[in-house]
C-alpha cells in the first residue's frame, strides 16, 4: 500500500471546494518530504510526490515488424443490431461530441477534422489547414474547437454557426522536443477561455567524476496556460528538480522531479468548473493544478504504464486506468482525498489474449457517462462500460472488422457511445452504438465467463475452464467466442501448466471432435510449433464423418509441418485436398501450394502465413 499521509479537515474541504468551484484554496507551505518505502515520496499534506525517473518505462520503440497478429475474435462476425450509425473517416484517431450543439460530432484523421450531423450522419464540414492537424480539444460548455497542426500552430473554430467561419490563429507556436513519441496535448476549459498545452522537453546532461564521464537525457513536461481571447500565455505548470544526479549503489541515475511530471504528459483535462487542471504522464502520476495560480495541488500515484484519466461530471471523482502487467484495472479516485475508492479489474490473462504483437495499439481512452452513473474504457478491440455504483461490467462492444479502437465519446444524453477505430484493411471510421443494449449486455456476460474460464485454466483446472468457455459460447450475442481458440491461445502463453492439465481433464470431461480439432488448429497456429500434435492425433481419432476426418487431418498437417515432419504434412494436406476438390477449390489450391513447397524442402516461413488462417 502506497503511503499517503493524513490531511486536515480544512485542507480536504478546501480542495474539494476548489474543484467544485465554491472556495479558493489557501496557500500552504510544503512540508519536508517523507519516504513511503517505495520509489515515490510524499509530503505530509499529500500534495507532492517525487518519483525516481530511473523507474519509468523507456521511450516507446517503433511497432513496425514483430510477430504476426492473431485475432482473438472473428473480425467478420457480429450482431450489429445495437449500431445506430457508422461514419467513415480514414485513419481516424479522435472523436468528440460538441455538447452545446448536441447534434454535432467531430472526428480527426488523415490530418483533417470532419464535422458531422449525428442525427443524419451527414458530413457538415471538413476543417483543414496547410499543415496537417495533429490533435484537437473541444470545450464542454461552448461549441468551440481547438486544433494543433504539425507546424505547432493552434487554431480555434467556432462551431455554433450554421456556416462555420474561418478559424482564428493563436499567436503562439508549440514546441515539443519528442513530438513523434509523445505529441503535444491540448485541453479547453468549459467556457472556452483557457487553453492548456502540454509539451515535452529534453536536455542532454553529463558530468565528470574521478576521470569517468556520465551522460544522460532529462525528459520532462511543461504545461502552459493560455488565454484564448488574447492568445497570451498566462503561466507555466512544471516541477522543479530535486537533484541533478543521484548516486545509487556506486552508479548514477538521472534526476528526480518534484511537483511536476518527469516524463511527457499523456492525458490532460480541465475540471468541470474550469478552475483546476488534471494531468497524467508516463512517470506514473496524475497531478492536479490550480489554473488561476499554477499551484500544484495534489499528486495521485498510478500504476506505471498507460496513463489516461477522466473527471467525473461533478468533478468529485477521477477515473484512471492501466493495462500493464497483472494489475490491469480501471481505478476510481476520490478527487478530495486522493484515495482509490473502487477498482474495476480486467484479468491479466484476458488482456494478454487481446494482444496482437504486430499491431500498434492506440492509448486506452476513458469517458464518464454524462449522467455520472457509469464509466467507459476503450482498449485494443473492445470498449467496456462499468456501472459506478457496484462496479458491474454492464456492457461490452467489440470493434467492427479489424479496426482497433483509438477513441471513444459519450453522447450528451448518455444513450450512445461513439467509438473511433482504424484497421489495416481500411475499415476506418466511427461506430455510434446504443451503449445499454441487449447485445452489449449479453457480450458483457459472455466475456465474464471467458475471464472466469481463463482464471480456472491458468490454475490448471481445465475442466472448469472449458465449461466456462462453453457457457460463454452459448450466451455470446456476437457469435465470436470460440472456446478452442481461446483455450489454444491461453495454452500458448503458458504451455507447461495448461498442457499438463489437459489429459486429466479429458478423462473427466467429454471433449468432442470439434473441440479437439479446434485446439489442434488454433494451438498450432498460435505457437508455430508441435506442442499440440498429440491433440491433433486425438482429433483425427475422434472424427466420425469423412468431412470431420478431412478437416482434422488438415489441422494435423499444420502441426506436422511445424514439427519438421514434411512427409506427414504432405500426406495430410493431400488427403484434405482430395476430399475438398469439389467443395472448396480455393482451399485446395492453397494446400497444393503448400504441398509443392514442402516437396521442394522450402522453409514454412517462405510460403505459410498463420495469421491469414486464424479466423478460418
Phi, psi and omega in degrees: 000125178289143183274124170233114187288165186291149177256155168282155180299323182296314181295319181298313180296323182295317180294316178299317180296326179295311180295322181278348173088027182254325184225151172284156178269124178290150178292144180222136178288145181275115179292170179295146182285148175234145182283141177265003183084004178236196177274013176239138178243132179250149169275169186296335180270000178076002185280324189249144172216148181238127178244136180292121183299332183294343181270356186278153178299147179290170177302143182295145179258149180305140182271007181298145178079208178092193183284164174290146176286145176236106185285127178288321182245147180298120185291342187254001181256163174147146176270120185253018184293343180272356184278126178272315184198152173237130179248135183264126176210108182301140175056036184293137181231342180220151176212144178202145170274145172267099193295317179297333175248081194302342182267008181247144175224147177237144177227152178237134177186143179063025177083005179231154176254131177251138178251128186240148167267111188292333182292326183250342186079008181283138176281117184276320184200157172240123182256122180217160175231176180298315174269143181303143177280131187261327178200165177216167172219148179239154176272138180280345183247350179224156177277066184233138182230134175249130179237141179250123178266172185287352173275358180088009179266145180249132183239143178245127177248135173265112184262010183280344184266155180295322174252113186289121182284170176299148184284162174263132179267127176283145183278068181204155174230125182279127177251136178214126185279342180231049186308315185295317183283313180229093180294157178301152180246148177239151171211139178246139175290164184301323180273359177075005183273340184239132177242131174253135179233123178257123179238166180243147179234142176231130178232128176281132180234152175205158180211146177250129177212123177053043176081359179251148180248132177242127180235147178199171176241133173264128177241126178214170184254144172236121178251122182251142180251127183238149169272120184286342179281311182268341185077005184280139175281123185271318181192170180238137179250107178206158182276185177236146181290134174283318177204153180287324183205142183240130175269132178215127179052041177079005180234176180244145172233162184295175184291166174246158186241136176248140175057032178191170183273129179278347178229165185301152180285135180253340180205152185203138182204139174282149171294158183305328180271358176079003183273342180232153177237130178253131179233150175227149185215170179291355177280003176084022178227153163250147181223141179252131185235150170278124179291323185289322186246343185082005182292139176279116189266319185201153175239133177241127182272130179252167167287132181299132181154225184278096187273102174228152183204171179203145174280145169288160183302330180266000177077003183273341182229157178229133174255140175220162181215153170218132178241037182249119173075196186290346182267026183300123182192169170248127183251143176246120184254150167275115183297334181290308188262343185078011180264145173282124181259343182199144174232135175253108188279147170235110185307135184301323181297321179291320177299318178300320183291337178276358181275124175246108196304326184276357188259136174277129180254128172297161178297140176304157180230147180239149175207128170283143171294138184305333177277357175080003187271349184209163177225139183246146179227132173251135172205132180057248184255010186231157167232134181240148176234124175250142171284136186289326187293313184243000177072014181285139174290110188269322185208153176218132179235131176259146183291149178285151176059218182256023182283145170256147188276121182262335184199160175213159180204141175272144172290153182303332180271005177072002184277323189245150176239124179261128181242123178259129182212153178223146181221164183295341180268011179080014180275065187257146175154196182238128177259120176259117188235154170284115186294314182258094187220156180304322181292312183291327176292319178297322178295325177295318179296314180299319180294324177298322175295317179300314181297318178296319179296318178298319180299317179293319182296319181289345172274358182093001182267079184291328179302306181294328179298310183293323177297319179294321179292323176298318179294323177298318177300321185295321186261356185291114181285342180278342183065028185254342185280121174243113183305316184297322180295314181294317179300313183295319179294318179299317179294326180291335177281322182224065188299319186301313185291313184287316183295325180292335183273345186297312183303317179296320179293322182296331180287333183254351183227125182283112175261127181274176183302319182301320182289316178300316182294321179295317178297319177299309185295305184289324179296318179294318180293321183291323185261346186049046184212180178261021181304329186255015185298321180299326180281338172291318176299322178295322178296318179295319183291331182267000179292136181255311182266164176298324179296315178298319182295319179294319180295316182289327177290327174298316178297316180294328178299323178295313179297319178297321179299315179295331179282352182089004178274078184293322180296317177297321179295317179298319180298316181291316180295324179295319178299314179298314183297322180295318182288324186267006187305325180257352184269317184212082183303329182295314179294322178298317179297320179296315180296327179294324175299317178297315182300313181297319181294320180292323178294329176281348181084020180292148173291142186298331181296343181276344184221354188241125180244097183302324185293335179286343184257354189298325181261015177282000000 
